[in-house]
Amino acid sequence: SQCIVSSITYIISLIPTNTCLQCNTITSNSKFCSYDCRDLFKRVYNELGEKHCTKCDKFLNTKKFSKDKSRKDGLNNKCKDCVLQQRKERRQTDPIFKLKSYLSTRISTSLKQKGWSKISKTKELIGCSYKELENYLENLFTEGMSWENYGEWHVDHKIPLASAKTKEEVEKLFHHSNLQPL
């Protein structure tokens, strides 16, 4: 009987426990003991102008979160710093994501420099899917070029964007047929 009690005590000690962030009762591996406590906690922090970041697990001012219309509170569930860090890490490991980010930024920047705004999605402006763009650029690779060493080479425009005089001309120059790896 002593052995059984110590075995049960040992097994119970292995069960992770937390304390409810709202009412301080012990919970089993959860931050809240009930949905009511969770909702009350969120309401209190919302009234204080704070929100919980699911990535860094911190409570931050709501100004540190981007807008997201699909969410109930209208804010992203990750803070801006965590989103930026996540994108930075993905750009380092995913060359196609890096290319998408570069193109989108380059298009927006070049339009803003001329006083125009981007109204179409990058995919529509380049005139093909990202997979098709990947294949198109791969066919233009010279010796030593690969997606693994993207950064040692870059994507450039055959006809420079600076040569365009109108917004329509600029948008035509974004087409994938005007892109080349260098």
Secondary structure, 3 states (H helix, E strand, C coil): CHHHHHHHHHHHHHCCEEECCCCCCEEECCCCCCHHHHHHHHHHHHHCCEEECCCCCCEEEHHHEEECCCCCCCEEEEEHHHHHHHHHHHHHHCHHHHHHHHHHHHHHHHHHHCCCCCCCCHHHHHCCCHHHHHHHHHHCCCCCCCHHHECCECEEECCCHHHCCCHHHHHHHCCHHHEEEC
